[in-house]
Amino acid sequence: MPTIWLRPDLAAQIEEDSACKIRYPCPVYKTSMRKGTLSTTGHSTNFLLFMQLPSAQPENHWVLRGVAMITQLDT
């Protein structure tokens, strides 16, 4: 993925892309290790957020392949 700029905005002011009907809620983790202790939210402490990525494939296509993003700069 290219560098992504996360800019807070009001949900009511975000315009939806009408050309993209399918979005994959891609999980974003701090490191490539998809483990950590569970926090009170029920997610791993390594988990950051979901990014809604436009896709030509259904969500199940990406889930079965274990697609996720990481913020770690080194491998």
Distance bins in CASP14 RR format, pairs under 12 A and 6 or more apart:
PFRMAT RR
TARGET T0000
AUTHOR 0000-0000-0000
RMODE 2
METHOD distances of the structure
MODEL  1
1 26 0 0 0 0 1 0 0 0 0 0 0
1 28 0 0 0 0 1 0 0 0 0 0 0
1 51 0 0 0 0 1 0 0 0 0 0 0
1 53 0 0 0 0 1 0 0 0 0 0 0
1 67 0 0 0 0 0 1 0 0 0 0 0
1 68 0 0 0 0 0 1 0 0 0 0 0
1 69 1 0 1 0 0 0 0 0 0 0 0
1 70 0 0 0 0 1 0 0 0 0 0 0
1 71 0 0 0 0 0 1 0 0 0 0 0
2 53 0 0 0 0 0 1 0 0 0 0 0
2 69 0 0 0 0 0 1 0 0 0 0 0
3 69 0 0 0 0 0 1 0 0 0 0 0
3 71 0 0 0 0 0 1 0 0 0 0 0
3 73 0 0 0 0 0 1 0 0 0 0 0
4 26 0 0 0 0 0 1 0 0 0 0 0
4 28 0 0 0 0 1 0 0 0 0 0 0
4 48 0 0 0 0 0 1 0 0 0 0 0
4 49 0 0 0 0 0 1 0 0 0 0 0
4 51 1 0 0 1 0 0 0 0 0 0 0
4 52 0 0 0 0 0 1 0 0 0 0 0
4 53 0 0 0 0 0 1 0 0 0 0 0
4 69 0 0 0 0 1 0 0 0 0 0 0
4 71 0 0 0 0 1 0 0 0 0 0 0
6 28 0 0 0 0 1 0 0 0 0 0 0
6 48 0 0 0 0 1 0 0 0 0 0 0
6 49 0 0 0 0 1 0 0 0 0 0 0
6 51 0 0 0 0 1 0 0 0 0 0 0
6 71 0 0 0 0 0 1 0 0 0 0 0
7 13 0 0 0 0 0 1 0 0 0 0 0
7 14 0 0 0 0 0 1 0 0 0 0 0
8 14 0 0 0 0 0 1 0 0 0 0 0
9 15 0 0 0 0 0 1 0 0 0 0 0
14 52 0 0 0 0 0 1 0 0 0 0 0
16 23 0 0 0 0 1 0 0 0 0 0 0
16 52 0 0 0 0 0 1 0 0 0 0 0
16 54 0 0 0 0 0 1 0 0 0 0 0
17 23 0 0 0 0 1 0 0 0 0 0 0
17 52 0 0 0 0 0 1 0 0 0 0 0
17 53 0 0 0 0 0 1 0 0 0 0 0
17 54 1 0 0 1 0 0 0 0 0 0 0
17 55 0 0 0 0 0 1 0 0 0 0 0
18 54 0 0 0 0 0 1 0 0 0 0 0
19 54 0 0 0 0 1 0 0 0 0 0 0
19 56 0 0 0 0 0 1 0 0 0 0 0
20 52 0 0 0 0 1 0 0 0 0 0 0
20 53 0 0 0 0 1 0 0 0 0 0 0
20 54 1 1 0 0 0 0 0 0 0 0 0
20 55 1 0 0 1 0 0 0 0 0 0 0
20 56 0 0 0 0 1 0 0 0 0 0 0
20 57 0 0 0 0 0 1 0 0 0 0 0
21 54 0 0 0 0 1 0 0 0 0 0 0
21 55 0 0 0 0 1 0 0 0 0 0 0
21 56 0 0 0 0 1 0 0 0 0 0 0
21 57 0 0 0 0 0 1 0 0 0 0 0
21 58 0 0 0 0 0 1 0 0 0 0 0
21 59 0 0 0 0 0 1 0 0 0 0 0
22 52 0 0 0 0 0 1 0 0 0 0 0
22 53 0 0 0 0 1 0 0 0 0 0 0
22 54 1 0 0 1 0 0 0 0 0 0 0
22 55 1 0 1 0 0 0 0 0 0 0 0
22 56 1 0 0 1 0 0 0 0 0 0 0
22 57 1 0 0 1 0 0 0 0 0 0 0
22 58 1 0 0 1 0 0 0 0 0 0 0
22 59 1 0 0 1 0 0 0 0 0 0 0
22 60 0 0 0 0 0 1 0 0 0 0 0
22 61 0 0 0 0 1 0 0 0 0 0 0
22 62 0 0 0 0 0 1 0 0 0 0 0
23 50 0 0 0 0 1 0 0 0 0 0 0
23 51 0 0 0 0 1 0 0 0 0 0 0
23 52 1 0 1 0 0 0 0 0 0 0 0
23 53 1 0 0 1 0 0 0 0 0 0 0
23 54 1 0 1 0 0 0 0 0 0 0 0
23 55 1 0 0 1 0 0 0 0 0 0 0
23 56 0 0 0 0 0 1 0 0 0 0 0
23 57 0 0 0 0 0 1 0 0 0 0 0
23 58 0 0 0 0 0 1 0 0 0 0 0
23 59 0 0 0 0 1 0 0 0 0 0 0
23 62 0 0 0 0 0 1 0 0 0 0 0
24 50 0 0 0 0 1 0 0 0 0 0 0
24 51 0 0 0 0 1 0 0 0 0 0 0
24 52 1 0 0 1 0 0 0 0 0 0 0
24 53 1 0 1 0 0 0 0 0 0 0 0
24 54 0 0 0 0 1 0 0 0 0 0 0
24 55 1 0 1 0 0 0 0 0 0 0 0
24 56 0 0 0 0 0 1 0 0 0 0 0
24 57 1 0 0 1 0 0 0 0 0 0 0
24 58 0 0 0 0 1 0 0 0 0 0 0
24 59 1 0 1 0 0 0 0 0 0 0 0
24 60 0 0 0 0 1 0 0 0 0 0 0
24 61 0 0 0 0 1 0 0 0 0 0 0
24 62 1 0 1 0 0 0 0 0 0 0 0
24 63 0 0 0 0 1 0 0 0 0 0 0
24 64 0 0 0 0 0 1 0 0 0 0 0
24 65 0 0 0 0 0 1 0 0 0 0 0
24 66 0 0 0 0 0 1 0 0 0 0 0
24 67 1 0 0 1 0 0 0 0 0 0 0
24 68 0 0 0 0 0 1 0 0 0 0 0
24 69 0 0 0 0 0 1 0 0 0 0 0
25 49 0 0 0 0 1 0 0 0 0 0 0
25 50 1 0 1 0 0 0 0 0 0 0 0
25 51 1 0 0 1 0 0 0 0 0 0 0
25 52 1 0 1 0 0 0 0 0 0 0 0
25 53 1 0 0 1 0 0 0 0 0 0 0
25 54 0 0 0 0 0 1 0 0 0 0 0
25 55 0 0 0 0 0 1 0 0 0 0 0
25 59 1 0 0 1 0 0 0 0 0 0 0
25 62 0 0 0 0 1 0 0 0 0 0 0
25 63 0 0 0 0 1 0 0 0 0 0 0
25 67 0 0 0 0 0 1 0 0 0 0 0
25 68 0 0 0 0 0 1 0 0 0 0 0
25 69 0 0 0 0 0 1 0 0 0 0 0
26 47 0 0 0 0 0 1 0 0 0 0 0
26 48 0 0 0 0 0 1 0 0 0 0 0
26 49 0 0 0 0 1 0 0 0 0 0 0
26 50 1 0 0 1 0 0 0 0 0 0 0
26 51 1 0 1 0 0 0 0 0 0 0 0
26 52 1 0 0 1 0 0 0 0 0 0 0
26 53 1 0 1 0 0 0 0 0 0 0 0
26 54 0 0 0 0 0 1 0 0 0 0 0
26 55 0 0 0 0 1 0 0 0 0 0 0
26 59 0 0 0 0 1 0 0 0 0 0 0
26 62 1 0 0 1 0 0 0 0 0 0 0
26 63 0 0 0 0 1 0 0 0 0 0 0
26 65 0 0 0 0 0 1 0 0 0 0 0
26 66 0 0 0 0 1 0 0 0 0 0 0
26 67 1 0 0 1 0 0 0 0 0 0 0
26 68 1 0 0 1 0 0 0 0 0 0 0
26 69 1 0 1 0 0 0 0 0 0 0 0
26 70 0 0 0 0 0 1 0 0 0 0 0
27 34 0 0 0 0 1 0 0 0 0 0 0
27 43 0 0 0 0 1 0 0 0 0 0 0
27 44 0 0 0 0 1 0 0 0 0 0 0
27 46 0 0 0 0 1 0 0 0 0 0 0
27 47 1 0 0 1 0 0 0 0 0 0 0
27 48 0 0 0 0 1 0 0 0 0 0 0
27 49 1 0 0 1 0 0 0 0 0 0 0
27 50 1 0 1 0 0 0 0 0 0 0 0
27 51 0 0 0 0 1 0 0 0 0 0 0
27 52 0 0 0 0 0 1 0 0 0 0 0
27 53 0 0 0 0 0 1 0 0 0 0 0
27 59 0 0 0 0 0 1 0 0 0 0 0
27 62 0 0 0 0 0 1 0 0 0 0 0
27 63 0 0 0 0 1 0 0 0 0 0 0
27 66 0 0 0 0 1 0 0 0 0 0 0
27 67 0 0 0 0 1 0 0 0 0 0 0
27 68 1 0 1 0 0 0 0 0 0 0 0
27 69 1 0 0 1 0 0 0 0 0 0 0
27 70 0 0 0 0 1 0 0 0 0 0 0
27 71 0 0 0 0 0 1 0 0 0 0 0
28 34 0 0 0 0 0 1 0 0 0 0 0
28 43 0 0 0 0 0 1 0 0 0 0 0
28 44 0 0 0 0 0 1 0 0 0 0 0
28 46 0 0 0 0 1 0 0 0 0 0 0
28 47 1 0 0 1 0 0 0 0 0 0 0
28 48 1 0 1 0 0 0 0 0 0 0 0
28 49 1 0 1 0 0 0 0 0 0 0 0
28 50 1 0 0 1 0 0 0 0 0 0 0
28 51 1 0 1 0 0 0 0 0 0 0 0
28 52 0 0 0 0 0 1 0 0 0 0 0
28 53 0 0 0 0 0 1 0 0 0 0 0
28 67 0 0 0 0 0 1 0 0 0 0 0
28 68 1 0 0 1 0 0 0 0 0 0 0
28 69 1 0 1 0 0 0 0 0 0 0 0
28 70 1 0 0 1 0 0 0 0 0 0 0
28 71 1 0 0 1 0 0 0 0 0 0 0
28 72 0 0 0 0 0 1 0 0 0 0 0
29 35 0 0 0 0 1 0 0 0 0 0 0
29 36 0 0 0 0 1 0 0 0 0 0 0
29 43 0 0 0 0 1 0 0 0 0 0 0
29 44 1 0 0 1 0 0 0 0 0 0 0
29 45 0 0 0 0 0 1 0 0 0 0 0
29 46 1 0 1 0 0 0 0 0 0 0 0
29 47 1 0 1 0 0 0 0 0 0 0 0
29 48 1 0 0 1 0 0 0 0 0 0 0
29 49 0 0 0 0 1 0 0 0 0 0 0
29 50 0 0 0 0 0 1 0 0 0 0 0
29 51 0 0 0 0 0 1 0 0 0 0 0
29 66 0 0 0 0 0 1 0 0 0 0 0
29 67 0 0 0 0 0 1 0 0 0 0 0
29 68 1 0 0 1 0 0 0 0 0 0 0
29 69 1 0 0 1 0 0 0 0 0 0 0
29 70 1 0 1 0 0 0 0 0 0 0 0
29 71 1 0 0 1 0 0 0 0 0 0 0
29 72 0 0 0 0 1 0 0 0 0 0 0
30 36 0 0 0 0 1 0 0 0 0 0 0
30 43 0 0 0 0 0 1 0 0 0 0 0
30 44 0 0 0 0 1 0 0 0 0 0 0
30 45 0 0 0 0 1 0 0 0 0 0 0
30 46 1 0 1 0 0 0 0 0 0 0 0
30 47 1 0 0 1 0 0 0 0 0 0 0
30 48 1 0 0 1 0 0 0 0 0 0 0
30 49 0 0 0 0 0 1 0 0 0 0 0
30 68 0 0 0 0 0 1 0 0 0 0 0
30 69 0 0 0 0 0 1 0 0 0 0 0
30 70 1 0 0 1 0 0 0 0 0 0 0
30 71 1 0 1 0 0 0 0 0 0 0 0
30 72 1 0 0 1 0 0 0 0 0 0 0
30 73 0 0 0 0 0 1 0 0 0 0 0
31 44 0 0 0 0 0 1 0 0 0 0 0
31 45 0 0 0 0 0 1 0 0 0 0 0
31 46 1 0 0 1 0 0 0 0 0 0 0
31 47 0 0 0 0 0 1 0 0 0 0 0
31 48 0 0 0 0 0 1 0 0 0 0 0
31 68 0 0 0 0 0 1 0 0 0 0 0
31 69 0 0 0 0 0 1 0 0 0 0 0
31 70 1 0 0 1 0 0 0 0 0 0 0
31 71 1 0 0 1 0 0 0 0 0 0 0
31 72 1 0 1 0 0 0 0 0 0 0 0
31 73 0 0 0 0 0 1 0 0 0 0 0
31 74 0 0 0 0 1 0 0 0 0 0 0
31 75 0 0 0 0 1 0 0 0 0 0 0
32 46 0 0 0 0 1 0 0 0 0 0 0
32 68 0 0 0 0 1 0 0 0 0 0 0
32 69 0 0 0 0 0 1 0 0 0 0 0
32 70 1 0 1 0 0 0 0 0 0 0 0
32 71 0 0 0 0 0 1 0 0 0 0 0
32 72 1 0 0 1 0 0 0 0 0 0 0
32 73 0 0 0 0 0 1 0 0 0 0 0
32 74 0 0 0 0 1 0 0 0 0 0 0
32 75 1 0 0 1 0 0 0 0 0 0 0
33 44 0 0 0 0 1 0 0 0 0 0 0
33 45 0 0 0 0 0 1 0 0 0 0 0
33 46 1 0 0 1 0 0 0 0 0 0 0
33 47 0 0 0 0 0 1 0 0 0 0 0
33 68 0 0 0 0 0 1 0 0 0 0 0
33 70 0 0 0 0 1 0 0 0 0 0 0
33 72 0 0 0 0 1 0 0 0 0 0 0
33 75 0 0 0 0 0 1 0 0 0 0 0
34 43 0 0 0 0 0 1 0 0 0 0 0
34 44 1 0 0 1 0 0 0 0 0 0 0
34 45 0 0 0 0 0 1 0 0 0 0 0
34 46 1 0 0 1 0 0 0 0 0 0 0
34 47 0 0 0 0 1 0 0 0 0 0 0
34 48 0 0 0 0 0 1 0 0 0 0 0
34 66 0 0 0 0 1 0 0 0 0 0 0
34 67 0 0 0 0 0 1 0 0 0 0 0
34 68 1 0 0 1 0 0 0 0 0 0 0
34 69 0 0 0 0 0 1 0 0 0 0 0
34 70 0 0 0 0 1 0 0 0 0 0 0
34 72 0 0 0 0 0 1 0 0 0 0 0
35 43 0 0 0 0 0 1 0 0 0 0 0
35 44 1 0 0 1 0 0 0 0 0 0 0
35 45 0 0 0 0 1 0 0 0 0 0 0
35 46 1 0 0 1 0 0 0 0 0 0 0
35 47 0 0 0 0 0 1 0 0 0 0 0
36 42 0 0 0 0 0 1 0 0 0 0 0
36 43 0 0 0 0 1 0 0 0 0 0 0
36 44 1 0 1 0 0 0 0 0 0 0 0
36 45 1 0 1 0 0 0 0 0 0 0 0
36 46 1 0 1 0 0 0 0 0 0 0 0
36 47 0 0 0 0 1 0 0 0 0 0 0
37 43 0 0 0 0 0 1 0 0 0 0 0
37 44 1 0 0 1 0 0 0 0 0 0 0
37 45 1 0 1 0 0 0 0 0 0 0 0
37 46 0 0 0 0 1 0 0 0 0 0 0
37 47 0 0 0 0 0 1 0 0 0 0 0
38 44 1 0 0 1 0 0 0 0 0 0 0
38 45 1 0 0 1 0 0 0 0 0 0 0
38 46 0 0 0 0 0 1 0 0 0 0 0
38 47 0 0 0 0 1 0 0 0 0 0 0
39 45 1 0 1 0 0 0 0 0 0 0 0
39 46 0 0 0 0 1 0 0 0 0 0 0
39 47 0 0 0 0 1 0 0 0 0 0 0
39 48 0 0 0 0 0 1 0 0 0 0 0
41 47 0 0 0 0 1 0 0 0 0 0 0
41 48 0 0 0 0 0 1 0 0 0 0 0
41 49 0 0 0 0 0 1 0 0 0 0 0
43 49 0 0 0 0 1 0 0 0 0 0 0
43 50 0 0 0 0 1 0 0 0 0 0 0
44 68 0 0 0 0 0 1 0 0 0 0 0
46 68 0 0 0 0 0 1 0 0 0 0 0
46 70 0 0 0 0 1 0 0 0 0 0 0
46 71 0 0 0 0 0 1 0 0 0 0 0
46 72 0 0 0 0 0 1 0 0 0 0 0
47 68 0 0 0 0 1 0 0 0 0 0 0
47 69 0 0 0 0 0 1 0 0 0 0 0
47 70 0 0 0 0 0 1 0 0 0 0 0
47 71 0 0 0 0 0 1 0 0 0 0 0
48 68 0 0 0 0 0 1 0 0 0 0 0
48 69 0 0 0 0 1 0 0 0 0 0 0
48 70 0 0 0 0 1 0 0 0 0 0 0
48 71 1 0 0 1 0 0 0 0 0 0 0
48 72 0 0 0 0 0 1 0 0 0 0 0
49 68 0 0 0 0 0 1 0 0 0 0 0
49 69 0 0 0 0 1 0 0 0 0 0 0
49 71 0 0 0 0 0 1 0 0 0 0 0
50 59 0 0 0 0 0 1 0 0 0 0 0
50 62 0 0 0 0 0 1 0 0 0 0 0
50 67 0 0 0 0 0 1 0 0 0 0 0
50 68 0 0 0 0 1 0 0 0 0 0 0
50 69 0 0 0 0 1 0 0 0 0 0 0
51 62 0 0 0 0 0 1 0 0 0 0 0
51 67 0 0 0 0 0 1 0 0 0 0 0
51 68 0 0 0 0 1 0 0 0 0 0 0
51 69 1 0 0 1 0 0 0 0 0 0 0
51 70 0 0 0 0 0 1 0 0 0 0 0
51 71 0 0 0 0 0 1 0 0 0 0 0
52 59 0 0 0 0 0 1 0 0 0 0 0
52 69 0 0 0 0 0 1 0 0 0 0 0
53 59 0 0 0 0 0 1 0 0 0 0 0
53 61 0 0 0 0 0 1 0 0 0 0 0
53 62 0 0 0 0 1 0 0 0 0 0 0
53 67 0 0 0 0 1 0 0 0 0 0 0
53 68 0 0 0 0 0 1 0 0 0 0 0
53 69 0 0 0 0 1 0 0 0 0 0 0
54 62 0 0 0 0 0 1 0 0 0 0 0
55 61 1 0 0 1 0 0 0 0 0 0 0
55 62 1 0 0 1 0 0 0 0 0 0 0
55 63 0 0 0 0 0 1 0 0 0 0 0
55 65 0 0 0 0 0 1 0 0 0 0 0
55 67 0 0 0 0 1 0 0 0 0 0 0
56 62 0 0 0 0 0 1 0 0 0 0 0
57 63 0 0 0 0 0 1 0 0 0 0 0
57 64 0 0 0 0 0 1 0 0 0 0 0
57 65 0 0 0 0 1 0 0 0 0 0 0
57 67 0 0 0 0 0 1 0 0 0 0 0
58 64 0 0 0 0 0 1 0 0 0 0 0
59 65 0 0 0 0 0 1 0 0 0 0 0
59 66 0 0 0 0 0 1 0 0 0 0 0
59 67 0 0 0 0 0 1 0 0 0 0 0
60 66 0 0 0 0 0 1 0 0 0 0 0
60 67 0 0 0 0 0 1 0 0 0 0 0
61 67 0 0 0 0 1 0 0 0 0 0 0
62 68 0 0 0 0 1 0 0 0 0 0 0
62 69 0 0 0 0 0 1 0 0 0 0 0
END
